[in-house]
Amino acid sequence: MIELILLFTVIYYLLVYFNFFGIYGSPGSNQINLNHLFKYYYSLYTEPQNISLQKIDSNLKKGYSTIFGYCCRQLFNTFIQNIKNDIKYKNKNINIGVSPIHHTSFRDIIEKNFPKENIHIFDIDEEYEKIIIPDNKKNIDYDIIVITHLWGKYLNIDDIKENIKNAIIVEDVVLAGKFEKEFINNSDLLFHSCGMDKRPSSIFGGYVHIKNKHNCIIENMKQSINILEIPTNKDILKKLYDTTLLYLLYNLRPIQNITKLILNLSGNELSDITQQIRKNKPGFEHTNYMKRPTDLMININNSIYNTQKDTEELFIKKNKLFICQFSNNQIIKYFPWNSKNENLDSCLPYNIIYIEEIYHEKVIEYFDYINTCIIRNPTYKTFAHSDKEIKKMLNNIIYLPCLYNLNNNEIIELSIFLKKILYTIE
């Protein structure tokens, strides 16, 4: 037995030495604090009854109240249901203006709750910097505007602020820019996710900042969340199990390497398994999320609010190092959302690239061959009746290994490998 272990260890380190395992890292990051993870496990054992029976917290922040939820999509869905049931909108065709690109969950909730003729899709400029209202959509009486910020920065929404009055302006800031600019647009609601790969990063949960002048929205949100079903220990335990599994895969190199070795020996493609994991693991379920948050979840997510700065500085530093490995022409072609970003100060927790879809199979085969994780766009989505060019753009996005756990040499190595395949398709 000892001999087998020694043999396996020798083989493993030989494979590491000859770079069999490719570039470390997955298409997402898992930045959770292990103390939080242990607290959740411990609380299930010691205080199984400590599932939120108290009121939802609301804390004053810059003229906003903060309401915590079971997840970001639960909060957004609760807001939309309350708007639809509000006597002010009860017998009205609610007009909603939207940025063209959203998270899957926001897109799905909007499409499910409003007819497509009432969902008015705005434009975005060629550099993916600015939201523009088309001329034929400027004279509509909007009730709600929903903007999702992307690319690890805040999109410019000045056109909306200048041309649309009296609408409730909602911002999804899950993948937005620097934490210090969060309230720059003075919008009515700002939604956050506290998923393991977001900023601030927790295990699960979310929160929304709501302007204090919207007292009815605040009270309705609190009441609606308080009557939701209490998550069972089984619900929480499954989330903890999934999160722990991903933490091990995303953060411990030996486990990731051994998993790659097993996949290779069994004849499976790394990209197929990565797609499966991304689809089925925490943060990606689209059912069973209308639950009440636990007290522990609220307390942890409240305590990490001011911890975002260090994480975003790390992402900015690593994203900048990666992008700087490419020429200006390559940046314009493959990273267009950075083409006018002279400071390269994106704090996106993913590493995405724009490559025409006709080359995707070739790129994926290449990354499978070098045993490095890659995945087609799982996050950025648009509407069923959206512009064909937007749909085409989203279909062209690929997720590269996240830079979060890579050191500087590995980031440069990743760019070298990437440029090798880019040269074959240019």
TORKOL-4160 file (C-alpha; in steps of 0.2 Angstrom, whole numbers, padded with zeros to 4 digits, m for minus):
426
<pt num="1" X="0000" Y="0000" Z="0000"/>
<pt num="2" X="0014" Y="0012" Z="0005"/>
<pt num="3" X="0023" Y="0007" Z="m0011"/>
<pt num="4" X="0007" Y="0012" Z="m0022"/>
<pt num="5" X="0006" Y="0028" Z="m0013"/>
<pt num="6" X="0024" Y="0032" Z="m0016"/>
<pt num="7" X="0022" Y="0027" Z="m0035"/>
<pt num="8" X="0007" Y="0038" Z="m0037"/>
<pt num="9" X="0016" Y="0053" Z="m0029"/>
<pt num="10" X="0031" Y="0051" Z="m0040"/>
<pt num="11" X="0020" Y="0050" Z="m0055"/>
<pt num="12" X="0010" Y="0065" Z="m0050"/>
<pt num="13" X="0025" Y="0076" Z="m0047"/>
<pt num="14" X="0032" Y="0070" Z="m0064"/>
<pt num="15" X="0016" Y="0075" Z="m0073"/>
<pt num="16" X="0017" Y="0092" Z="m0063"/>
<pt num="17" X="0035" Y="0094" Z="m0069"/>
<pt num="18" X="0031" Y="0091" Z="m0087"/>
<pt num="19" X="0016" Y="0103" Z="m0086"/>
<pt num="20" X="0003" Y="0089" Z="m0090"/>
<pt num="21" X="m0010" Y="0098" Z="m0080"/>
<pt num="22" X="m0010" Y="0113" Z="m0091"/>
<pt num="23" X="m0014" Y="0131" Z="m0084"/>
<pt num="24" X="m0021" Y="0131" Z="m0066"/>
<pt num="25" X="m0038" Y="0139" Z="m0064"/>
<pt num="26" X="m0056" Y="0137" Z="m0068"/>
<pt num="27" X="m0068" Y="0149" Z="m0078"/>
<pt num="28" X="m0075" Y="0155" Z="m0062"/>
<pt num="29" X="m0067" Y="0160" Z="m0045"/>
<pt num="30" X="m0072" Y="0155" Z="m0027"/>
<pt num="31" X="m0067" Y="0168" Z="m0015"/>
<pt num="32" X="m0076" Y="0163" Z="0000"/>
<pt num="33" X="m0069" Y="0165" Z="0018"/>
<pt num="34" X="m0067" Y="0148" Z="0025"/>
<pt num="35" X="m0072" Y="0155" Z="0042"/>
<pt num="36" X="m0089" Y="0158" Z="0035"/>
<pt num="37" X="m0090" Y="0141" Z="0028"/>
<pt num="38" X="m0086" Y="0133" Z="0045"/>
<pt num="39" X="m0099" Y="0145" Z="0054"/>
<pt num="40" X="m0113" Y="0138" Z="0042"/>
<pt num="41" X="m0108" Y="0120" Z="0046"/>
<pt num="42" X="m0106" Y="0123" Z="0064"/>
<pt num="43" X="m0123" Y="0132" Z="0065"/>
<pt num="44" X="m0132" Y="0118" Z="0057"/>
<pt num="45" X="m0126" Y="0106" Z="0070"/>
<pt num="46" X="m0127" Y="0118" Z="0086"/>
<pt num="47" X="m0142" Y="0129" Z="0081"/>
<pt num="48" X="m0153" Y="0120" Z="0068"/>
<pt num="49" X="m0168" Y="0132" Z="0074"/>
<pt num="50" X="m0158" Y="0147" Z="0069"/>
<pt num="51" X="m0166" Y="0150" Z="0053"/>
<pt num="52" X="m0172" Y="0167" Z="0050"/>
<pt num="53" X="m0188" Y="0170" Z="0060"/>
<pt num="54" X="m0184" Y="0188" Z="0063"/>
<pt num="55" X="m0187" Y="0203" Z="0052"/>
<pt num="56" X="m0176" Y="0207" Z="0038"/>
<pt num="57" X="m0162" Y="0219" Z="0042"/>
<pt num="58" X="m0162" Y="0237" Z="0034"/>
<pt num="59" X="m0146" Y="0247" Z="0037"/>
<pt num="60" X="m0145" Y="0266" Z="0032"/>
<pt num="61" X="m0131" Y="0268" Z="0019"/>
<pt num="62" X="m0130" Y="0285" Z="0010"/>
<pt num="63" X="m0149" Y="0288" Z="0011"/>
<pt num="64" X="m0153" Y="0270" Z="0006"/>
<pt num="65" X="m0160" Y="0256" Z="0016"/>
<pt num="66" X="m0152" Y="0238" Z="0014"/>
<pt num="67" X="m0163" Y="0223" Z="0013"/>
<pt num="68" X="m0155" Y="0206" Z="0013"/>
<pt num="69" X="m0162" Y="0190" Z="0004"/>
<pt num="70" X="m0159" Y="0172" Z="0001"/>
<pt num="71" X="m0151" Y="0176" Z="m0016"/>
<pt num="72" X="m0150" Y="0191" Z="m0028"/>
<pt num="73" X="m0163" Y="0183" Z="m0040"/>
<pt num="74" X="m0175" Y="0181" Z="m0025"/>
<pt num="75" X="m0174" Y="0199" Z="m0021"/>
<pt num="76" X="m0176" Y="0205" Z="m0039"/>
<pt num="77" X="m0191" Y="0193" Z="m0042"/>
<pt num="78" X="m0199" Y="0199" Z="m0025"/>
<pt num="79" X="m0197" Y="0217" Z="m0031"/>
<pt num="80" X="m0205" Y="0213" Z="m0048"/>
<pt num="81" X="m0220" Y="0204" Z="m0040"/>
<pt num="82" X="m0223" Y="0218" Z="m0028"/>
<pt num="83" X="m0223" Y="0231" Z="m0042"/>
<pt num="84" X="m0235" Y="0221" Z="m0052"/>
<pt num="85" X="m0247" Y="0219" Z="m0037"/>
<pt num="86" X="m0245" Y="0238" Z="m0032"/>
<pt num="87" X="m0262" Y="0247" Z="m0034"/>
<pt num="88" X="m0253" Y="0260" Z="m0044"/>
<pt num="89" X="m0248" Y="0248" Z="m0058"/>
<pt num="90" X="m0262" Y="0235" Z="m0055"/>
<pt num="91" X="m0272" Y="0239" Z="m0071"/>
<pt num="92" X="m0258" Y="0246" Z="m0081"/>
<pt num="93" X="m0247" Y="0240" Z="m0095"/>
<pt num="94" X="m0231" Y="0242" Z="m0086"/>
<pt num="95" X="m0217" Y="0248" Z="m0098"/>
<pt num="96" X="m0200" Y="0242" Z="m0094"/>
<pt num="97" X="m0184" Y="0249" Z="m0102"/>
<pt num="98" X="m0169" Y="0237" Z="m0101"/>
<pt num="99" X="m0151" Y="0237" Z="m0106"/>
<pt num="100" X="m0148" Y="0224" Z="m0120"/>
<pt num="101" X="m0137" Y="0212" Z="m0109"/>
<pt num="102" X="m0141" Y="0204" Z="m0092"/>
<pt num="103" X="m0138" Y="0190" Z="m0081"/>
<pt num="104" X="m0148" Y="0175" Z="m0085"/>
<pt num="105" X="m0159" Y="0176" Z="m0070"/>
<pt num="106" X="m0163" Y="0195" Z="m0072"/>
<pt num="107" X="m0167" Y="0192" Z="m0091"/>
<pt num="108" X="m0178" Y="0176" Z="m0086"/>
<pt num="109" X="m0188" Y="0185" Z="m0073"/>
<pt num="110" X="m0191" Y="0200" Z="m0084"/>
<pt num="111" X="m0197" Y="0190" Z="m0099"/>
<pt num="112" X="m0208" Y="0179" Z="m0088"/>
<pt num="113" X="m0217" Y="0194" Z="m0080"/>
<pt num="114" X="m0219" Y="0206" Z="m0094"/>
<pt num="115" X="m0225" Y="0204" Z="m0112"/>
<pt num="116" X="m0212" Y="0207" Z="m0125"/>
<pt num="117" X="m0221" Y="0222" Z="m0132"/>
<pt num="118" X="m0219" Y="0231" Z="m0115"/>
<pt num="119" X="m0200" Y="0226" Z="m0114"/>
<pt num="120" X="m0191" Y="0240" Z="m0123"/>
<pt num="121" X="m0173" Y="0236" Z="m0126"/>
<pt num="122" X="m0160" Y="0250" Z="m0127"/>
<pt num="123" X="m0144" Y="0250" Z="m0137"/>
<pt num="124" X="m0126" Y="0249" Z="m0131"/>
<pt num="125" X="m0111" Y="0258" Z="m0141"/>
<pt num="126" X="m0098" Y="0248" Z="m0150"/>
<pt num="127" X="m0086" Y="0249" Z="m0136"/>
<pt num="128" X="m0099" Y="0242" Z="m0123"/>
<pt num="129" X="m0097" Y="0258" Z="m0113"/>
<pt num="130" X="m0113" Y="0267" Z="m0114"/>
<pt num="131" X="m0132" Y="0263" Z="m0114"/>
<pt num="132" X="m0141" Y="0273" Z="m0128"/>
<pt num="133" X="m0160" Y="0275" Z="m0129"/>
<pt num="134" X="m0165" Y="0273" Z="m0148"/>
<pt num="135" X="m0175" Y="0288" Z="m0154"/>
<pt num="136" X="m0190" Y="0278" Z="m0157"/>
<pt num="137" X="m0190" Y="0273" Z="m0138"/>
<pt num="138" X="m0188" Y="0290" Z="m0131"/>
<pt num="139" X="m0206" Y="0295" Z="m0130"/>
<pt num="140" X="m0212" Y="0280" Z="m0120"/>
<pt num="141" X="m0220" Y="0282" Z="m0103"/>
<pt num="142" X="m0208" Y="0271" Z="m0093"/>
<pt num="143" X="m0212" Y="0264" Z="m0076"/>
<pt num="144" X="m0196" Y="0254" Z="m0073"/>
<pt num="145" X="m0178" Y="0254" Z="m0080"/>
<pt num="146" X="m0167" Y="0239" Z="m0077"/>
<pt num="147" X="m0148" Y="0241" Z="m0081"/>
<pt num="148" X="m0136" Y="0227" Z="m0079"/>
<pt num="149" X="m0118" Y="0233" Z="m0077"/>
<pt num="150" X="m0105" Y="0222" Z="m0085"/>
<pt num="151" X="m0086" Y="0219" Z="m0089"/>
<pt num="152" X="m0081" Y="0224" Z="m0071"/>
<pt num="153" X="m0086" Y="0242" Z="m0074"/>
<pt num="154" X="m0100" Y="0254" Z="m0073"/>
<pt num="155" X="m0109" Y="0257" Z="m0090"/>
<pt num="156" X="m0113" Y="0275" Z="m0094"/>
<pt num="157" X="m0132" Y="0278" Z="m0092"/>
<pt num="158" X="m0132" Y="0297" Z="m0094"/>
<pt num="159" X="m0144" Y="0296" Z="m0108"/>
<pt num="160" X="m0156" Y="0287" Z="m0097"/>
<pt num="161" X="m0155" Y="0300" Z="m0083"/>
<pt num="162" X="m0156" Y="0314" Z="m0095"/>
<pt num="163" X="m0171" Y="0308" Z="m0105"/>
<pt num="164" X="m0182" Y="0297" Z="m0093"/>
<pt num="165" X="m0190" Y="0305" Z="m0078"/>
<pt num="166" X="m0201" Y="0297" Z="m0065"/>
<pt num="167" X="m0197" Y="0279" Z="m0069"/>
<pt num="168" X="m0189" Y="0268" Z="m0055"/>
<pt num="169" X="m0171" Y="0265" Z="m0060"/>
<pt num="170" X="m0164" Y="0248" Z="m0055"/>
<pt num="171" X="m0146" Y="0243" Z="m0057"/>
<pt num="172" X="m0139" Y="0226" Z="m0056"/>
<pt num="173" X="m0121" Y="0229" Z="m0049"/>
<pt num="174" X="m0116" Y="0211" Z="m0047"/>
<pt num="175" X="m0103" Y="0213" Z="m0061"/>
<pt num="176" X="m0100" Y="0232" Z="m0060"/>
<pt num="177" X="m0085" Y="0242" Z="m0057"/>
<pt num="178" X="m0076" Y="0249" Z="m0041"/>
<pt num="179" X="m0086" Y="0248" Z="m0025"/>
<pt num="180" X="m0083" Y="0266" Z="m0021"/>
<pt num="181" X="m0093" Y="0271" Z="m0037"/>
<pt num="182" X="m0108" Y="0261" Z="m0032"/>
<pt num="183" X="m0120" Y="0276" Z="m0029"/>
<pt num="184" X="m0114" Y="0287" Z="m0043"/>
<pt num="185" X="m0130" Y="0286" Z="m0053"/>
<pt num="186" X="m0141" Y="0290" Z="m0038"/>
<pt num="187" X="m0153" Y="0276" Z="m0044"/>
<pt num="188" X="m0168" Y="0269" Z="m0034"/>
<pt num="189" X="m0163" Y="0251" Z="m0032"/>
<pt num="190" X="m0146" Y="0243" Z="m0033"/>
<pt num="191" X="m0145" Y="0224" Z="m0032"/>
<pt num="192" X="m0130" Y="0214" Z="m0026"/>
<pt num="193" X="m0126" Y="0195" Z="m0026"/>
<pt num="194" X="m0115" Y="0188" Z="m0012"/>
<pt num="195" X="m0111" Y="0172" Z="m0022"/>
<pt num="196" X="m0095" Y="0164" Z="m0020"/>
<pt num="197" X="m0088" Y="0172" Z="m0036"/>
<pt num="198" X="m0094" Y="0189" Z="m0033"/>
<pt num="199" X="m0089" Y="0205" Z="m0024"/>
<pt num="200" X="m0092" Y="0205" Z="m0009"/>
<pt num="201" X="m0090" Y="0186" Z="m0009"/>
<pt num="202" X="m0099" Y="0175" Z="0003"/>
<pt num="203" X="m0107" Y="0158" Z="0002"/>
<pt num="204" X="m0124" Y="0163" Z="m0004"/>
<pt num="205" X="m0137" Y="0177" Z="m0001"/>
<pt num="206" X="m0139" Y="0194" Z="m0008"/>
<pt num="207" X="m0144" Y="0212" Z="m0004"/>
<pt num="208" X="m0153" Y="0227" Z="m0012"/>
<pt num="209" X="m0150" Y="0245" Z="m0008"/>
<pt num="210" X="m0167" Y="0255" Z="m0009"/>
<pt num="211" X="m0168" Y="0274" Z="m0008"/>
<pt num="212" X="m0177" Y="0279" Z="0008"/>
<pt num="213" X="m0190" Y="0289" Z="m0002"/>
<pt num="214" X="m0197" Y="0272" Z="m0008"/>
<pt num="215" X="m0204" Y="0268" Z="0009"/>
<pt num="216" X="m0218" Y="0257" Z="0001"/>
<pt num="217" X="m0206" Y="0247" Z="m0009"/>
<pt num="218" X="m0195" Y="0244" Z="0007"/>
<pt num="219" X="m0210" Y="0239" Z="0018"/>
<pt num="220" X="m0217" Y="0228" Z="0004"/>
<pt num="221" X="m0200" Y="0219" Z="0001"/>
<pt num="222" X="m0198" Y="0216" Z="0020"/>
<pt num="223" X="m0216" Y="0209" Z="0022"/>
<pt num="224" X="m0214" Y="0198" Z="0006"/>
<pt num="225" X="m0198" Y="0191" Z="0011"/>
<pt num="226" X="m0204" Y="0187" Z="0029"/>
<pt num="227" X="m0218" Y="0176" Z="0023"/>
<pt num="228" X="m0207" Y="0166" Z="0012"/>
<pt num="229" X="m0204" Y="0147" Z="0015"/>
<pt num="230" X="m0190" Y="0144" Z="0028"/>
<pt num="231" X="m0176" Y="0135" Z="0020"/>
<pt num="232" X="m0173" Y="0118" Z="0028"/>
<pt num="233" X="m0157" Y="0111" Z="0034"/>
<pt num="234" X="m0157" Y="0100" Z="0019"/>
<pt num="235" X="m0158" Y="0116" Z="0008"/>
<pt num="236" X="m0143" Y="0124" Z="0017"/>
<pt num="237" X="m0133" Y="0108" Z="0018"/>
<pt num="238" X="m0134" Y="0105" Z="m0001"/>
<pt num="239" X="m0128" Y="0123" Z="m0004"/>
<pt num="240" X="m0114" Y="0121" Z="0008"/>
<pt num="241" X="m0109" Y="0104" Z="0000"/>
<pt num="242" X="m0109" Y="0111" Z="m0018"/>
<pt num="243" X="m0100" Y="0127" Z="m0012"/>
<pt num="244" X="m0087" Y="0116" Z="m0003"/>
<pt num="245" X="m0084" Y="0105" Z="m0018"/>
<pt num="246" X="m0082" Y="0120" Z="m0029"/>
<pt num="247" X="m0070" Y="0128" Z="m0017"/>
<pt num="248" X="m0059" Y="0112" Z="m0017"/>
<pt num="249" X="m0059" Y="0111" Z="m0036"/>
<pt num="250" X="m0056" Y="0130" Z="m0038"/>
<pt num="251" X="m0043" Y="0133" Z="m0025"/>
<pt num="252" X="m0033" Y="0117" Z="m0022"/>
<pt num="253" X="m0021" Y="0113" Z="m0036"/>
<pt num="254" X="m0018" Y="0095" Z="m0031"/>
<pt num="255" X="m0037" Y="0091" Z="m0031"/>
<pt num="256" X="m0039" Y="0100" Z="m0048"/>
<pt num="257" X="m0025" Y="0091" Z="m0055"/>
<pt num="258" X="m0030" Y="0074" Z="m0050"/>
<pt num="259" X="m0048" Y="0078" Z="m0057"/>
<pt num="260" X="m0040" Y="0082" Z="m0073"/>
<pt num="261" X="m0030" Y="0066" Z="m0073"/>
<pt num="262" X="m0045" Y="0056" Z="m0070"/>
<pt num="263" X="m0055" Y="0064" Z="m0084"/>
<pt num="264" X="m0040" Y="0062" Z="m0096"/>
<pt num="265" X="m0038" Y="0043" Z="m0092"/>
<pt num="266" X="m0057" Y="0041" Z="m0093"/>
<pt num="267" X="m0058" Y="0049" Z="m0110"/>
<pt num="268" X="m0069" Y="0064" Z="m0105"/>
<pt num="269" X="m0066" Y="0081" Z="m0112"/>
<pt num="270" X="m0062" Y="0094" Z="m0099"/>
<pt num="271" X="m0073" Y="0107" Z="m0107"/>
<pt num="272" X="m0089" Y="0096" Z="m0106"/>
<pt num="273" X="m0086" Y="0092" Z="m0088"/>
<pt num="274" X="m0083" Y="0111" Z="m0084"/>
<pt num="275" X="m0099" Y="0115" Z="m0093"/>
<pt num="276" X="m0109" Y="0102" Z="m0083"/>
<pt num="277" X="m0101" Y="0109" Z="m0066"/>
<pt num="278" X="m0105" Y="0127" Z="m0071"/>
<pt num="279" X="m0123" Y="0123" Z="m0075"/>
<pt num="280" X="m0128" Y="0112" Z="m0060"/>
<pt num="281" X="m0118" Y="0120" Z="m0045"/>
<pt num="282" X="m0122" Y="0134" Z="m0033"/>
<pt num="283" X="m0128" Y="0151" Z="m0039"/>
<pt num="284" X="m0135" Y="0143" Z="m0055"/>
<pt num="285" X="m0151" Y="0135" Z="m0050"/>
<pt num="286" X="m0167" Y="0143" Z="m0056"/>
<pt num="287" X="m0179" Y="0135" Z="m0045"/>
<pt num="288" X="m0181" Y="0133" Z="m0026"/>
<pt num="289" X="m0174" Y="0150" Z="m0023"/>
<pt num="290" X="m0189" Y="0160" Z="m0016"/>
<pt num="291" X="m0184" Y="0157" Z="0002"/>
<pt num="292" X="m0181" Y="0167" Z="0018"/>
<pt num="293" X="m0163" Y="0171" Z="0022"/>
<pt num="294" X="m0156" Y="0164" Z="0038"/>
<pt num="295" X="m0150" Y="0176" Z="0052"/>
<pt num="296" X="m0132" Y="0169" Z="0049"/>
<pt num="297" X="m0133" Y="0173" Z="0031"/>
<pt num="298" X="m0139" Y="0191" Z="0035"/>
<pt num="299" X="m0126" Y="0194" Z="0048"/>
<pt num="300" X="m0111" Y="0187" Z="0037"/>
<pt num="301" X="m0117" Y="0197" Z="0022"/>
<pt num="302" X="m0119" Y="0213" Z="0032"/>
<pt num="303" X="m0102" Y="0211" Z="0039"/>
<pt num="304" X="m0093" Y="0209" Z="0023"/>
<pt num="305" X="m0100" Y="0224" Z="0014"/>
<pt num="306" X="m0084" Y="0234" Z="0016"/>
<pt num="307" X="m0072" Y="0220" Z="0012"/>
<pt num="308" X="m0074" Y="0223" Z="m0007"/>
<pt num="309" X="m0059" Y="0235" Z="m0010"/>
<pt num="310" X="m0045" Y="0222" Z="m0008"/>
<pt num="311" X="m0053" Y="0210" Z="m0019"/>
<pt num="312" X="m0057" Y="0222" Z="m0033"/>
<pt num="313" X="m0039" Y="0229" Z="m0032"/>
<pt num="314" X="m0033" Y="0211" Z="m0034"/>
<pt num="315" X="m0044" Y="0208" Z="m0049"/>
<pt num="316" X="m0039" Y="0225" Z="m0057"/>
<pt num="317" X="m0021" Y="0221" Z="m0055"/>
<pt num="318" X="m0022" Y="0204" Z="m0063"/>
<pt num="319" X="m0034" Y="0209" Z="m0077"/>
<pt num="320" X="m0022" Y="0223" Z="m0081"/>
<pt num="321" X="m0007" Y="0212" Z="m0082"/>
<pt num="322" X="m0016" Y="0199" Z="m0093"/>
<pt num="323" X="m0023" Y="0212" Z="m0105"/>
<pt num="324" X="m0006" Y="0221" Z="m0106"/>
<pt num="325" X="0001" Y="0205" Z="m0115"/>
<pt num="326" X="m0009" Y="0209" Z="m0130"/>
<pt num="327" X="m0007" Y="0222" Z="m0144"/>
<pt num="328" X="m0019" Y="0237" Z="m0146"/>
<pt num="329" X="m0027" Y="0228" Z="m0161"/>
<pt num="330" X="m0029" Y="0212" Z="m0152"/>
<pt num="331" X="m0037" Y="0221" Z="m0137"/>
<pt num="332" X="m0050" Y="0230" Z="m0149"/>
<pt num="333" X="m0054" Y="0213" Z="m0158"/>
<pt num="334" X="m0054" Y="0201" Z="m0143"/>
<pt num="335" X="m0057" Y="0212" Z="m0128"/>
<pt num="336" X="m0068" Y="0226" Z="m0135"/>
<pt num="337" X="m0075" Y="0231" Z="m0118"/>
<pt num="338" X="m0057" Y="0236" Z="m0114"/>
<pt num="339" X="m0053" Y="0245" Z="m0130"/>
<pt num="340" X="m0057" Y="0263" Z="m0123"/>
<pt num="341" X="m0052" Y="0258" Z="m0105"/>
<pt num="342" X="m0035" Y="0266" Z="m0104"/>
<pt num="343" X="m0033" Y="0262" Z="m0086"/>
<pt num="344" X="m0038" Y="0244" Z="m0088"/>
<pt num="345" X="m0047" Y="0245" Z="m0071"/>
<pt num="346" X="m0059" Y="0232" Z="m0074"/>
<pt num="347" X="m0063" Y="0222" Z="m0058"/>
<pt num="348" X="m0072" Y="0208" Z="m0067"/>
<pt num="349" X="m0071" Y="0191" Z="m0057"/>
<pt num="350" X="m0071" Y="0182" Z="m0074"/>
<pt num="351" X="m0059" Y="0182" Z="m0089"/>
<pt num="352" X="m0068" Y="0183" Z="m0105"/>
<pt num="353" X="m0063" Y="0184" Z="m0123"/>
<pt num="354" X="m0073" Y="0188" Z="m0139"/>
<pt num="355" X="m0069" Y="0175" Z="m0153"/>
<pt num="356" X="m0080" Y="0172" Z="m0168"/>
<pt num="357" X="m0091" Y="0157" Z="m0165"/>
<pt num="358" X="m0085" Y="0148" Z="m0180"/>
<pt num="359" X="m0068" Y="0146" Z="m0172"/>
<pt num="360" X="m0075" Y="0140" Z="m0155"/>
<pt num="361" X="m0073" Y="0122" Z="m0158"/>
<pt num="362" X="m0055" Y="0124" Z="m0163"/>
<pt num="363" X="m0051" Y="0135" Z="m0148"/>
<pt num="364" X="m0060" Y="0123" Z="m0136"/>
<pt num="365" X="m0051" Y="0108" Z="m0143"/>
<pt num="366" X="m0034" Y="0117" Z="m0141"/>
<pt num="367" X="m0038" Y="0121" Z="m0123"/>
<pt num="368" X="m0044" Y="0103" Z="m0120"/>
<pt num="369" X="m0027" Y="0097" Z="m0127"/>
<pt num="370" X="m0017" Y="0108" Z="m0116"/>
<pt num="371" X="m0028" Y="0102" Z="m0101"/>
<pt num="372" X="m0034" Y="0120" Z="m0097"/>
<pt num="373" X="m0052" Y="0124" Z="m0092"/>
<pt num="374" X="m0063" Y="0134" Z="m0104"/>
<pt num="375" X="m0081" Y="0137" Z="m0106"/>
<pt num="376" X="m0094" Y="0145" Z="m0118"/>
<pt num="377" X="m0103" Y="0161" Z="m0111"/>
<pt num="378" X="m0114" Y="0155" Z="m0097"/>
<pt num="379" X="m0118" Y="0172" Z="m0089"/>
<pt num="380" X="m0121" Y="0186" Z="m0101"/>
<pt num="381" X="m0139" Y="0184" Z="m0109"/>
<pt num="382" X="m0151" Y="0195" Z="m0120"/>
<pt num="383" X="m0169" Y="0194" Z="m0123"/>
<pt num="384" X="m0179" Y="0183" Z="m0136"/>
<pt num="385" X="m0183" Y="0198" Z="m0146"/>
<pt num="386" X="m0167" Y="0207" Z="m0145"/>
<pt num="387" X="m0156" Y="0213" Z="m0159"/>
<pt num="388" X="m0147" Y="0200" Z="m0169"/>
<pt num="389" X="m0130" Y="0208" Z="m0167"/>
<pt num="390" X="m0131" Y="0208" Z="m0148"/>
<pt num="391" X="m0136" Y="0189" Z="m0149"/>
<pt num="392" X="m0121" Y="0186" Z="m0161"/>
<pt num="393" X="m0109" Y="0195" Z="m0149"/>
<pt num="394" X="m0115" Y="0185" Z="m0134"/>
<pt num="395" X="m0113" Y="0169" Z="m0144"/>
<pt num="396" X="m0095" Y="0174" Z="m0147"/>
<pt num="397" X="m0090" Y="0175" Z="m0129"/>
<pt num="398" X="m0079" Y="0162" Z="m0121"/>
<pt num="399" X="m0073" Y="0161" Z="m0103"/>
<pt num="400" X="m0055" Y="0158" Z="m0100"/>
<pt num="401" X="m0047" Y="0152" Z="m0084"/>
<pt num="402" X="m0050" Y="0165" Z="m0070"/>
<pt num="403" X="m0035" Y="0175" Z="m0065"/>
<pt num="404" X="m0040" Y="0175" Z="m0046"/>
<pt num="405" X="m0028" Y="0161" Z="m0041"/>
<pt num="406" X="m0015" Y="0163" Z="m0054"/>
<pt num="407" X="0002" Y="0170" Z="m0051"/>
<pt num="408" X="0010" Y="0183" Z="m0063"/>
<pt num="409" X="0020" Y="0170" Z="m0072"/>
<pt num="410" X="0005" Y="0159" Z="m0075"/>
<pt num="411" X="m0005" Y="0174" Z="m0081"/>
<pt num="412" X="0009" Y="0178" Z="m0094"/>
<pt num="413" X="0009" Y="0159" Z="m0098"/>
<pt num="414" X="m0009" Y="0159" Z="m0101"/>
<pt num="415" X="m0008" Y="0174" Z="m0113"/>
<pt num="416" X="0006" Y="0165" Z="m0123"/>
<pt num="417" X="m0004" Y="0150" Z="m0125"/>
<pt num="418" X="m0019" Y="0160" Z="m0130"/>
<pt num="419" X="m0009" Y="0170" Z="m0143"/>
<pt num="420" X="m0003" Y="0154" Z="m0151"/>
<pt num="421" X="m0021" Y="0149" Z="m0155"/>
<pt num="422" X="m0026" Y="0167" Z="m0160"/>
<pt num="423" X="m0013" Y="0168" Z="m0173"/>
<pt num="424" X="m0020" Y="0152" Z="m0181"/>
<pt num="425" X="m0037" Y="0160" Z="m0183"/>
<pt num="426" X="m0032" Y="0178" Z="m0187"/>
